[in-house]
Amino acid sequence: MSMPLHDIIGFVAGFGTTFAAMPDLIAMLKRRSCEGMNPTMAAIMGTFQIVWVYYGILVESRPVIVWNMIAVAINFLVVGAYFYFACSVPRHANHPPPGEGTKGSSGR
């Protein structure tokens, strides 16, 4: 029960591209913040990777199916983490406390 060479090459190539979003996900989880992150790229990638999964099913390519299913999960975890951390930040976090940064507080 050996795997054909083209499947082995596909699995190796897929590994390299599948985990491209992992650094963003790990960074958000470590910082517990979505600061500086934009979920649009991960959402777009995840959406089109679903199409790649379908394509893999059509052409019966296990590497295409497996790696893109993993990539879909990673990219949607990135989007989910972004919105989780974006919703957990208080809305007033970007505003200075009362009395700071106002026109009359400079002492002039």
Backbone as a chain_set.jsonl record, in Angstrom:
{"seq": "MSMPLHDIIGFVAGFGTTFAAMPDLIAMLKRRSCEGMNPTMAAIMGTFQIVWVYYGILVESRPVIVWNMIAVAINFLVVGAYFYFACSVPRHANHPPPGEGTKGSSGR", "coords": {"N": [[0.843, -1.184, 0.0], [1.557, 1.5, -1.111], [2.089, 5.014, -1.58], [1.429, 6.981, -4.458], [3.978, 8.823, -6.261], [3.208, 11.411, -7.133], [1.219, 12.054, -5.304], [2.699, 12.164, -2.941], [4.402, 14.346, -3.466], [2.439, 16.287, -3.695], [1.415, 16.32, -1.052], [3.674, 17.269, 0.344], [4.071, 19.801, -0.875], [1.616, 20.997, -0.281], [1.745, 21.178, 2.498], [3.476, 23.325, 2.939], [2.015, 25.603, 2.118], [-0.365, 25.449, 3.482], [-0.109, 26.088, 6.193], [0.348, 28.814, 6.335], [-1.162, 30.829, 7.557], [-0.887, 30.35, 10.224], [1.106, 31.76, 11.864], [-0.16, 34.283, 12.289], [-2.475, 33.509, 13.705], [-1.335, 32.299, 15.992], [0.026, 34.51, 17.045], [-2.129, 36.229, 17.706], [-3.41, 34.681, 19.673], [-1.4, 34.485, 21.639], [-1.012, 37.199, 22.333], [-3.546, 37.796, 23.034], [-5.13, 39.541, 21.691], [-6.419, 41.351, 18.898], [-5.156, 43.356, 17.717], [-3.756, 45.167, 15.077], [-4.344, 43.268, 13.222], [-6.028, 42.032, 10.318], [-8.908, 40.571, 9.28], [-9.741, 40.033, 6.714], [-8.098, 38.9, 4.65], [-7.698, 36.251, 5.586], [-10.354, 35.378, 5.592], [-11.014, 35.516, 2.869], [-9.123, 33.727, 1.8], [-9.891, 31.344, 3.139], [-12.46, 30.994, 2.11], [-11.995, 30.547, -0.663], [-10.427, 28.309, -0.444], [-12.256, 26.408, 0.224], [-13.416, 26.031, -2.245], [-11.205, 24.853, -3.484], [-11.15, 22.445, -2.064], [-13.479, 21.261, -3.034], [-12.723, 21.06, -5.727], [-10.593, 19.253, -5.41], [-12.047, 17.005, -4.667], [-13.46, 16.561, -7.033], [-11.376, 15.906, -8.847], [-10.307, 13.821, -7.559], [-8.106, 14.048, -5.742], [-6.264, 13.415, -3.091], [-4.223, 14.909, -1.642], [-4.88, 17.617, -2.274], [-7.45, 17.81, -1.213], [-7.079, 17.181, 1.567], [-5.067, 19.035, 2.557], [-6.262, 21.5, 1.969], [-8.616, 21.373, 3.445], [-7.596, 21.464, 6.024], [-6.381, 23.992, 5.883], [-8.633, 25.618, 5.485], [-9.86, 25.353, 7.989], [-7.863, 26.527, 9.654], [-7.743, 29.173, 8.623], [-10.368, 30.079, 9.109], [-10.356, 29.884, 11.867], [-8.562, 31.924, 12.429], [-10.107, 34.141, 11.588], [-12.264, 33.834, 13.358], [-10.926, 34.116, 15.855], [-10.057, 36.725, 15.57], [-12.513, 38.187, 15.606], [-13.442, 37.375, 18.1], [-11.529, 38.484, 19.867], [-11.777, 41.134, 19.078], [-14.35, 41.74, 19.891], [-14.093, 41.469, 22.605], [-12.719, 43.611, 23.53], [-13.125, 46.566, 25.327], [-15.351, 49.158, 24.272], [-14.585, 51.777, 24.784], [-11.87, 51.756, 24.829], [-10.123, 53.006, 23.04], [-10.335, 55.644, 23.581], [-9.293, 58.512, 25.435], [-9.065, 58.71, 29.053], [-11.52, 60.522, 31.026], [-10.9, 63.989, 31.189], [-8.298, 63.833, 30.282], [-6.443, 64.689, 27.452], [-8.256, 66.521, 26.592], [-9.387, 69.764, 25.565], [-9.268, 71.691, 27.631], [-7.538, 70.604, 29.546], [-4.804, 70.998, 29.442], [-3.616, 72.884, 31.013], [-3.128, 75.428, 30.259]], "CA": [[0.0, 0.0, 0.0], [2.407, 2.68, -1.202], [1.455, 6.203, -2.136], [2.076, 7.42, -5.702], [4.896, 9.951, -6.118], [2.525, 12.703, -7.276], [0.537, 12.331, -4.036], [3.723, 12.551, -1.963], [4.79, 15.72, -3.812], [1.286, 17.123, -3.339], [1.364, 16.489, 0.399], [4.787, 18.132, 0.748], [3.779, 21.164, -1.342], [0.464, 21.492, 0.475], [2.174, 21.502, 3.86], [4.08, 24.659, 2.946], [1.037, 26.679, 1.954], [-1.492, 25.283, 4.401], [0.114, 26.684, 7.499], [0.76, 30.214, 6.179], [-1.916, 31.696, 8.468], [-0.617, 29.982, 11.619], [1.756, 32.807, 12.66], [-1.154, 35.28, 12.714], [-3.321, 32.902, 14.725], [-0.533, 32.143, 17.211], [0.278, 35.848, 17.587], [-3.353, 36.711, 18.354], [-3.661, 33.909, 20.886], [-0.398, 34.862, 22.638], [-1.267, 38.57, 22.779], [-4.951, 37.892, 23.412], [-5.548, 40.79, 21.07], [-6.439, 41.316, 17.437], [-4.555, 44.611, 17.276], [-2.905, 45.082, 13.904], [-4.761, 42.162, 12.36], [-7.146, 42.271, 9.426], [-9.414, 39.228, 8.993], [-10.205, 39.914, 5.331], [-7.272, 37.951, 3.9], [-8.007, 34.897, 6.044], [-11.709, 35.04, 5.139], [-10.952, 35.272, 1.423], [-8.391, 32.469, 1.594], [-10.73, 30.242, 3.599], [-13.57, 30.821, 1.168], [-11.527, 29.919, -1.892], [-9.924, 26.974, -0.148], [-13.425, 25.529, 0.134], [-13.508, 25.691, -3.676], [-10.123, 23.901, -3.734], [-11.59, 21.142, -1.539], [-14.426, 20.733, -4.021], [-11.916, 20.676, -6.883], [-9.884, 18.033, -5.039], [-13.018, 15.908, -4.735], [-13.739, 16.313, -8.453], [-10.238, 15.258, -9.511], [-9.911, 12.73, -6.661], [-6.748, 14.303, -5.272], [-6.223, 13.451, -1.626], [-3.45, 16.033, -1.098], [-5.639, 18.861, -2.429], [-8.562, 17.766, -0.263], [-6.619, 17.193, 2.956], [-4.406, 20.279, 2.933], [-7.187, 22.628, 1.919], [-9.536, 21.272, 4.581], [-6.848, 21.978, 7.178], [-6.209, 25.427, 5.674], [-9.944, 26.238, 5.736], [-10.026, 25.414, 9.441], [-6.925, 27.511, 10.207], [-8.137, 30.529, 8.235], [-11.576, 30.484, 9.81], [-9.962, 30.106, 13.256], [-7.998, 33.279, 12.456], [-11.235, 35.078, 11.535], [-12.988, 33.709, 14.623], [-10.119, 34.72, 16.917], [-10.094, 38.176, 15.361], [-13.781, 38.728, 16.089], [-13.516, 37.12, 19.542], [-10.74, 39.492, 20.564], [-12.322, 42.458, 18.758], [-15.554, 41.928, 20.702], [-13.762, 41.46, 24.024], [-12.097, 44.882, 23.865], [-14.143, 47.58, 25.631], [-15.499, 50.163, 23.216], [-13.92, 53.025, 25.155], [-10.437, 51.504, 24.944], [-9.355, 53.915, 22.19], [-10.593, 57.012, 24.0], [-8.57, 58.841, 26.67], [-9.926, 58.868, 30.23], [-12.052, 61.886, 31.18], [-9.946, 64.981, 31.665], [-7.037, 63.728, 29.549], [-6.549, 64.897, 26.019], [-9.293, 67.504, 26.254], [-8.876, 71.11, 25.314], [-9.015, 72.429, 28.881], [-6.717, 69.897, 30.532], [-3.376, 71.213, 29.217], [-3.111, 73.791, 32.023], [-2.807, 76.738, 29.678]], "C": [[0.887, 1.245, 0.0], [1.646, 3.812, -1.878], [2.178, 6.605, -3.414], [2.934, 8.669, -5.467], [4.175, 11.283, -6.216], [1.718, 13.043, -6.023], [1.529, 12.78, -2.97], [4.155, 13.998, -2.206], [3.666, 16.684, -3.438], [1.182, 17.36, -1.845], [2.47, 17.413, 0.894], [4.518, 19.585, 0.355], [2.63, 21.776, -0.55], [0.817, 21.9, 1.889], [2.688, 22.935, 3.936], [3.075, 25.787, 2.865], [-0.103, 26.609, 2.962], [-1.309, 26.062, 5.687], [0.561, 28.143, 7.441], [0.047, 31.142, 7.164], [-1.62, 31.403, 9.941], [0.113, 31.066, 12.418], [0.785, 33.887, 13.137], [-2.029, 34.738, 13.834], [-2.567, 32.782, 16.048], [-0.273, 33.499, 17.861], [-0.952, 36.395, 18.302], [-3.6, 35.981, 19.665], [-2.668, 34.261, 21.991], [-0.675, 36.244, 23.218], [-2.651, 38.736, 23.373], [-5.53, 39.221, 22.911], [-5.541, 40.618, 19.56], [-5.837, 42.596, 16.863], [-3.602, 44.375, 16.116], [-3.295, 43.983, 12.932], [-5.948, 42.599, 11.498], [-7.665, 40.898, 8.983], [-9.778, 38.996, 7.53], [-9.409, 38.876, 4.542], [-7.596, 36.516, 4.293], [-9.391, 34.466, 5.577], [-11.727, 34.726, 3.644], [-10.247, 33.944, 1.146], [-9.244, 31.266, 1.997], [-11.867, 29.949, 2.646], [-13.107, 30.108, -0.098], [-10.894, 28.556, -1.649], [-11.061, 25.957, -0.099], [-13.619, 25.094, -1.316], [-12.409, 24.687, -4.037], [-10.484, 22.513, -3.207], [-12.537, 20.487, -2.534], [-13.689, 20.258, -5.277], [-11.171, 19.364, -6.599], [-10.791, 16.813, -5.071], [-13.295, 15.543, -6.193], [-12.619, 15.55, -9.144], [-9.665, 14.108, -8.673], [-8.458, 12.853, -6.215], [-6.755, 14.444, -3.755], [-5.392, 14.605, -1.079], [-4.216, 17.36, -1.172], [-6.764, 18.912, -1.401], [-8.061, 17.961, 1.169], [-6.023, 18.542, 3.353], [-5.362, 21.456, 2.924], [-8.244, 22.556, 3.004], [-8.867, 21.805, 5.849], [-6.712, 23.499, 7.074], [-7.517, 26.181, 5.905], [-10.132, 26.406, 7.239], [-9.124, 26.482, 10.062], [-7.377, 28.93, 9.884], [-9.415, 30.982, 8.934], [-11.349, 30.588, 11.318], [-9.351, 31.5, 13.418], [-9.123, 34.31, 12.466], [-12.009, 35.038, 12.854], [-12.242, 34.339, 15.779], [-10.124, 36.236, 16.794], [-11.374, 38.757, 15.96], [-13.978, 38.474, 17.585], [-12.764, 38.219, 20.292], [-11.236, 40.9, 20.267], [-13.548, 42.747, 19.616], [-15.24, 41.987, 22.188], [-13.085, 42.75, 24.474], [-13.202, 45.886, 24.177], [-14.173, 48.657, 24.567], [-14.77, 51.46, 23.533], [-12.407, 52.892, 25.21], [-9.602, 52.475, 24.122], [-9.539, 55.368, 22.581], [-9.84, 57.294, 25.288], [-9.551, 58.948, 27.838], [-10.416, 60.3, 30.335], [-10.993, 62.813, 31.755], [-8.604, 64.925, 30.965], [-7.302, 63.954, 28.068], [-7.655, 65.862, 25.613], [-8.673, 68.869, 26.168], [-8.489, 71.834, 26.604], [-8.06, 71.764, 29.832], [-5.224, 70.157, 30.374], [-2.776, 72.196, 30.226], [-2.759, 75.149, 31.482], [-3.817, 77.762, 30.03]], "O": [[0.957, 1.96, 1.0], [0.699, 3.595, -2.635], [3.407, 6.577, -3.46], [2.644, 9.47, -4.578], [4.489, 12.205, -5.462], [1.552, 14.222, -5.712], [1.232, 13.679, -2.184], [4.26, 14.784, -1.264], [3.922, 17.772, -2.923], [0.894, 18.476, -1.412], [2.235, 18.249, 1.767], [4.716, 20.494, 1.161], [2.678, 22.953, -0.191], [0.255, 22.856, 2.424], [2.378, 23.668, 4.875], [3.27, 26.831, 3.488], [-0.734, 27.625, 3.255], [-2.266, 26.634, 6.21], [1.105, 28.654, 8.421], [0.62, 32.156, 7.563], [-2.067, 32.147, 10.814], [-0.24, 31.278, 13.578], [0.895, 34.358, 14.269], [-2.293, 35.441, 14.81], [-3.102, 33.124, 17.103], [-0.341, 33.627, 19.084], [-0.834, 36.963, 19.388], [-3.961, 36.605, 20.663], [-3.048, 34.33, 23.159], [-0.588, 36.449, 24.428], [-2.913, 39.681, 24.117], [-6.29, 39.905, 23.597], [-4.758, 39.84, 19.014], [-5.987, 42.886, 15.676], [-2.747, 43.491, 16.17], [-2.628, 43.795, 11.914], [-6.759, 43.429, 11.908], [-6.92, 40.138, 8.365], [-10.094, 37.869, 7.148], [-9.997, 38.057, 3.837], [-7.751, 35.657, 3.425], [-9.583, 33.308, 5.205], [-12.383, 33.779, 3.211], [-10.724, 33.136, 0.349], [-9.305, 30.277, 1.266], [-12.2, 28.789, 2.401], [-13.757, 29.168, -0.554], [-10.835, 27.733, -2.562], [-10.845, 24.772, -0.355], [-13.945, 23.938, -1.588], [-12.652, 23.764, -4.814], [-10.157, 21.509, -3.84], [-12.41, 19.301, -2.838], [-13.988, 19.195, -5.82], [-11.126, 18.475, -7.449], [-10.366, 15.723, -5.452], [-13.358, 14.366, -6.545], [-12.88, 14.647, -9.94], [-8.659, 13.503, -9.042], [-7.683, 11.899, -6.295], [-7.194, 15.457, -3.21], [-5.822, 15.241, -0.116], [-4.192, 18.139, -0.219], [-6.999, 19.954, -0.788], [-8.569, 18.814, 1.895], [-6.421, 19.128, 4.36], [-5.277, 22.325, 3.791], [-8.729, 23.598, 3.446], [-9.492, 22.506, 6.645], [-6.905, 24.211, 8.059], [-7.504, 27.276, 6.467], [-10.518, 27.477, 7.706], [-9.575, 27.258, 10.905], [-7.395, 29.793, 10.761], [-9.532, 32.148, 9.311], [-12.081, 31.314, 11.991], [-9.59, 32.174, 14.42], [-9.098, 35.248, 13.263], [-12.366, 36.081, 13.402], [-12.845, 35.026, 16.603], [-10.186, 36.946, 17.797], [-11.321, 39.712, 16.735], [-14.616, 39.278, 18.266], [-13.291, 38.811, 21.234], [-11.128, 41.779, 21.122], [-13.758, 43.889, 20.024], [-16.044, 42.507, 22.962], [-12.896, 42.963, 25.672], [-14.125, 46.047, 23.379], [-13.133, 49.027, 24.022], [-14.373, 52.175, 22.613], [-11.726, 53.838, 25.606], [-8.458, 52.743, 24.488], [-8.943, 56.247, 21.958], [-9.748, 56.421, 26.151], [-10.729, 59.243, 27.637], [-9.789, 61.206, 29.787], [-10.281, 62.456, 32.694], [-7.836, 65.883, 31.044], [-8.283, 63.455, 27.517], [-7.957, 66.004, 24.428], [-7.562, 69.096, 26.646], [-7.468, 72.521, 26.642], [-7.784, 72.341, 30.884], [-4.434, 69.578, 31.121], [-1.554, 72.333, 30.292], [-2.145, 75.951, 32.185], [-3.694, 78.917, 29.621]]}, "num_chains": 1, "name": "protein.A"}
